[in-house]
């Protein structure tokens, strides 16, 4: 019998079949990247400009917090409203980059005014002179504050957000929302970085004058209510209290605050449009020390003449 030749055939196995499997990994990575991209587009379309600004401020460099609590205070991260967080240290990054203002120590002195002798005046004449001096200080404070906002490049876009006027109650400084430019996130009392910068300027004026201040929060006329019953009344009060904390953080003495109230939508700035963004605002009034407003007359009695 002839020798039989044994032939051994070795079959080389390739993972993934005839074409290999590496392409599957690359394709899976591509599909995952495309899904993440379209998810990002959907999220950008689903949020408002104010929320995008808040996200941007969140990732901006911030100053070191002096508080012992990570959220700015005990229970500082409590949830209110529609899932909004109340943070005591939200977005201070703009404040630390602001150039020095002409308001404050070393700058414009709002207490200086042309003095006139007060000797030999009657009580009514003395009150009139003191009221005139106080009014001069208010006018000077208004001028300096408006010039300060214009002179700070980072705040130029917020010029329309600050309104300063004289009222019978005192010098009123209002910080309002603009279309697409809010002072607070929707449904929240956590102010943006530019809100704190505006409050810092207001604090410099407040610290230059001895008058007490009154703070009030206002919302627009759009109804707001969450499942826990949180409404525009609570929101406006929380924003007024948040403004008070900003002023105290900027050096305003606690005993200078006379009252803090929430007005909801009861006192609109734009009366013909209750839903206008400018109705959402914080009002800070430097209260007059010399109130010459005559008391209300009793029924069937004439108003007393001035000086009688």
C-alpha positions as CSV (number, residue, x, y, z in Angstrom):
1,X,0.0,0.0,0.0
2,X,1.4,3.3,-1.0
3,X,2.1,5.8,1.8
4,X,-0.9,8.0,2.4
5,X,-0.1,11.7,2.7
6,X,-1.9,13.4,5.5
7,X,-2.8,17.0,4.7
8,X,-3.8,19.2,7.6
9,X,-5.8,22.3,6.6
10,X,-5.8,25.1,9.2
11,X,-8.7,27.4,9.0
12,X,-7.9,31.0,10.0
13,X,-10.9,32.4,11.9
14,X,-11.5,36.2,11.6
15,X,-13.6,37.8,14.4
16,X,-16.7,39.4,13.2
17,X,-17.2,37.4,10.1
18,X,-15.9,38.1,6.6
19,X,-15.7,41.9,6.9
20,X,-14.5,42.1,10.5
21,X,-16.3,44.0,13.4
22,X,-14.3,47.1,14.0
23,X,-16.7,49.2,11.9
24,X,-19.5,48.4,14.4
25,X,-17.6,50.2,17.2
26,X,-17.0,53.3,15.0
27,X,-20.7,53.3,13.9
28,X,-21.9,53.1,17.5
29,X,-19.7,56.0,18.4
30,X,-21.1,58.0,15.5
31,X,-24.7,57.3,16.4
32,X,-24.0,58.2,20.1
33,X,-22.4,61.5,19.0
34,X,-25.3,62.3,16.7
35,X,-27.8,61.6,19.5
36,X,-25.9,63.9,21.9
37,X,-25.8,66.6,19.3
38,X,-29.6,66.5,18.6
39,X,-30.3,66.4,22.3
40,X,-28.2,69.5,22.8
41,X,-30.1,71.3,20.0
42,X,-33.4,70.3,21.6
43,X,-32.3,71.6,25.0
44,X,-31.1,74.9,23.5
45,X,-34.5,75.3,22.0
46,X,-36.4,74.4,25.1
47,X,-34.8,76.9,27.5
48,X,-35.2,80.7,27.7
49,X,-32.5,83.3,27.2
50,X,-32.5,84.0,30.9
51,X,-31.9,80.4,31.7
52,X,-29.0,80.3,29.3
53,X,-27.6,83.3,30.9
54,X,-27.9,81.6,34.3
55,X,-26.1,78.5,33.0
56,X,-23.3,80.7,31.6
57,X,-23.0,82.6,34.9
58,X,-22.9,79.3,36.8
59,X,-19.8,78.2,35.0
60,X,-18.1,81.6,35.1
61,X,-15.3,82.1,37.6
62,X,-16.6,83.2,40.9
63,X,-15.3,84.8,44.0
64,X,-14.5,82.7,47.1
65,X,-17.4,82.4,49.4
66,X,-17.0,83.6,52.9
67,X,-19.8,81.6,54.3
68,X,-19.3,78.3,56.1
69,X,-22.1,76.6,54.2
70,X,-21.7,75.4,50.6
71,X,-25.1,77.0,49.6
72,X,-24.3,80.3,51.2
73,X,-26.3,79.7,54.4
74,X,-27.9,76.9,56.4
75,X,-30.5,75.3,54.2
76,X,-29.4,77.8,51.5
77,X,-30.1,75.3,48.8
78,X,-33.8,74.8,49.6
79,X,-36.1,74.4,46.7
80,X,-38.9,77.0,46.1
81,X,-41.2,77.7,43.3
82,X,-40.9,75.6,40.2
83,X,-37.8,73.8,41.3
84,X,-35.7,76.9,41.5
85,X,-32.8,77.0,43.9
86,X,-32.3,79.9,46.3
87,X,-28.6,80.6,46.4
88,X,-26.9,83.3,48.4
89,X,-23.8,83.2,46.3
90,X,-25.1,82.9,42.8
91,X,-23.1,84.4,40.0
92,X,-21.0,87.1,41.7
93,X,-18.5,87.0,38.9
94,X,-19.5,90.3,37.3
95,X,-19.1,92.2,40.6
96,X,-15.5,91.3,41.1
97,X,-14.5,92.5,37.6
98,X,-16.3,95.9,37.8
99,X,-13.9,98.9,37.7
100,X,-14.1,101.2,40.7
101,X,-17.1,103.6,40.6
102,X,-17.0,107.3,41.3
103,X,-19.4,106.6,44.2
104,X,-18.1,105.8,47.6
105,X,-14.9,106.5,49.6
106,X,-12.4,108.5,47.6
107,X,-15.0,109.4,45.0
108,X,-18.0,111.6,44.7
109,X,-19.2,112.9,48.1
110,X,-22.9,113.0,48.1
111,X,-23.1,114.6,51.6
112,X,-21.4,117.8,50.6
113,X,-23.6,120.7,49.6
114,X,-23.7,124.4,49.7
115,X,-24.3,125.3,53.3
116,X,-26.3,128.4,54.4
117,X,-26.5,129.7,57.9
118,X,-29.5,128.4,59.7
119,X,-29.5,130.8,62.7
120,X,-32.5,133.0,63.2
121,X,-34.9,130.8,61.3
122,X,-38.3,129.9,62.4
123,X,-39.2,126.2,62.9
124,X,-41.0,126.1,59.5
125,X,-38.2,127.9,57.7
126,X,-35.6,125.5,59.3
127,X,-37.7,122.5,58.1
128,X,-37.9,124.0,54.6
129,X,-34.1,124.5,54.5
130,X,-33.4,121.0,55.6
131,X,-35.8,119.6,53.1
132,X,-34.1,121.6,50.3
133,X,-30.7,120.3,51.3
134,X,-32.0,116.7,51.4
135,X,-33.5,117.2,47.9
136,X,-30.2,118.6,46.6
137,X,-28.5,115.4,47.9
138,X,-31.1,113.2,46.2
139,X,-30.6,115.1,42.9
140,X,-26.9,114.7,43.2
141,X,-27.2,111.0,44.0
142,X,-29.5,110.5,41.0
143,X,-27.0,112.2,38.7
144,X,-24.0,110.3,40.0
145,X,-25.8,106.9,39.9
146,X,-26.9,107.4,36.3
147,X,-23.3,108.4,35.3
148,X,-21.8,105.4,37.1
149,X,-24.0,103.0,35.1
150,X,-23.0,104.7,31.8
151,X,-19.3,104.7,32.8
152,X,-19.0,101.0,33.5
153,X,-18.6,99.0,30.2
154,X,-19.9,95.8,31.7
155,X,-23.2,97.5,32.7
156,X,-23.9,99.5,29.5
157,X,-26.6,97.1,28.3
158,X,-28.3,97.5,31.7
159,X,-28.8,101.3,31.5
160,X,-32.5,100.8,30.7
161,X,-32.9,98.6,33.7
162,X,-32.2,101.3,36.2
163,X,-34.8,104.1,36.8
164,X,-34.1,106.8,39.3
165,X,-36.7,109.4,40.2
166,X,-37.8,111.6,43.1
167,X,-41.1,110.8,44.8
168,X,-42.9,112.3,47.8
169,X,-41.7,109.3,49.8
170,X,-38.0,109.8,48.8
171,X,-35.4,109.0,46.1
172,X,-36.7,105.9,44.3
173,X,-34.2,103.6,42.6
174,X,-35.9,100.9,40.5
175,X,-34.1,97.9,38.9
176,X,-36.3,96.4,36.2
177,X,-36.3,93.6,33.7
178,X,-36.0,94.3,30.0
179,X,-37.1,92.2,27.1
180,X,-34.7,89.2,27.1
181,X,-32.7,90.6,30.0
182,X,-34.0,89.6,33.4
183,X,-32.7,90.4,36.9
184,X,-33.8,87.0,38.3
185,X,-34.5,83.6,36.7
186,X,-38.1,82.8,36.0
187,X,-39.8,81.8,39.2
188,X,-36.7,82.2,41.3
189,X,-35.2,84.7,43.7
190,X,-31.5,83.9,43.0
191,X,-30.2,87.0,41.3
192,X,-27.8,86.9,38.4
193,X,-24.3,88.4,38.5
194,X,-25.4,91.6,36.8
195,X,-28.2,92.0,39.4
196,X,-25.6,91.9,42.2
197,X,-23.5,94.4,40.3
198,X,-26.5,96.8,40.1
199,X,-27.2,96.3,43.8
200,X,-23.6,97.1,44.5
201,X,-23.9,100.5,42.8
202,X,-27.1,101.2,44.7
203,X,-25.4,100.2,48.0
204,X,-22.6,102.8,47.3
205,X,-25.3,105.5,47.1
206,X,-27.1,104.3,50.1
207,X,-23.9,104.2,52.2
208,X,-23.3,107.9,51.3
209,X,-26.6,109.1,52.8
210,X,-28.0,108.6,56.2
211,X,-31.6,107.9,55.1
212,X,-33.3,104.7,55.9
213,X,-34.4,102.6,52.9
214,X,-37.6,100.7,51.9
215,X,-37.3,97.7,49.6
216,X,-40.3,96.3,47.6
217,X,-40.5,93.5,45.1
218,X,-42.8,93.5,42.1
219,X,-43.9,90.9,39.5
220,X,-45.8,91.1,36.2
221,X,-49.4,90.2,35.8
222,X,-48.9,86.7,34.5
223,X,-50.4,84.3,37.1
224,X,-47.8,82.1,38.8
225,X,-48.6,79.2,41.1
226,X,-46.8,75.9,41.8
227,X,-48.4,72.8,43.3
228,X,-47.3,73.9,46.8
229,X,-49.3,77.2,46.4
230,X,-46.2,79.4,45.8
231,X,-47.5,82.5,44.0
232,X,-46.4,85.9,42.8
233,X,-46.9,87.2,46.3
234,X,-44.3,84.9,47.8
235,X,-42.0,85.4,44.7
236,X,-42.0,89.2,45.0
237,X,-41.4,89.0,48.7
238,X,-38.5,86.5,48.3
239,X,-36.9,88.7,45.6
240,X,-37.2,91.8,47.9
241,X,-35.5,89.8,50.7
242,X,-32.8,88.6,48.3
243,X,-32.2,92.3,47.3
244,X,-31.9,93.2,51.0
245,X,-29.2,90.5,51.4
246,X,-27.3,91.8,48.4
247,X,-27.3,95.3,49.8
248,X,-26.1,94.0,53.2
249,X,-23.4,92.0,51.5
250,X,-22.3,95.3,49.8
251,X,-21.9,97.0,53.1
252,X,-25.3,98.5,53.9
253,X,-25.9,98.4,57.7
254,X,-28.8,96.2,58.7
255,X,-30.5,98.9,60.8
256,X,-30.8,101.1,57.7
257,X,-33.6,98.9,56.3
258,X,-36.9,100.2,57.4
259,X,-39.2,97.7,55.6
260,X,-39.1,94.9,53.0
261,X,-42.4,94.0,51.2
262,X,-43.7,92.0,48.3
263,X,-46.3,93.7,46.1
264,X,-46.8,91.0,43.5
265,X,-48.5,92.6,40.5
266,X,-50.6,95.2,42.4
267,X,-48.4,98.2,41.4
268,X,-47.4,97.8,37.7
269,X,-44.9,100.2,36.3
270,X,-46.4,99.8,32.8
271,X,-50.1,100.2,33.7
272,X,-51.3,99.7,30.1
273,X,-49.6,96.3,29.9
274,X,-49.6,94.3,33.1
275,X,-47.6,91.5,31.5
276,X,-44.7,93.9,30.4
277,X,-41.2,92.7,31.5
278,X,-40.5,96.1,33.1
279,X,-43.3,95.4,35.7
280,X,-40.9,92.8,37.2
281,X,-38.6,95.0,39.3
282,X,-37.1,95.8,42.6
283,X,-37.8,99.2,44.1
284,X,-35.4,100.8,46.7
285,X,-36.5,104.1,48.2
286,X,-34.2,106.4,50.2
287,X,-36.9,107.6,52.6
288,X,-37.0,111.4,53.4
289,X,-36.0,112.4,56.8
290,X,-37.9,115.7,56.5
291,X,-41.5,114.9,55.6
292,X,-43.4,118.2,55.0
293,X,-46.5,116.5,53.7
294,X,-49.5,117.9,55.6
295,X,-51.6,115.4,57.5
296,X,-54.9,114.3,56.0
297,X,-57.8,116.6,56.9
298,X,-60.6,115.3,59.1
299,X,-64.1,115.2,57.5
300,X,-65.6,118.6,57.2
301,X,-62.5,120.3,58.3
302,X,-60.2,122.5,56.1
303,X,-56.6,121.6,55.4
304,X,-54.4,123.7,57.7
305,X,-52.4,126.4,55.8
306,X,-48.7,126.0,55.7
307,X,-47.0,127.8,58.5
308,X,-50.1,127.9,60.8
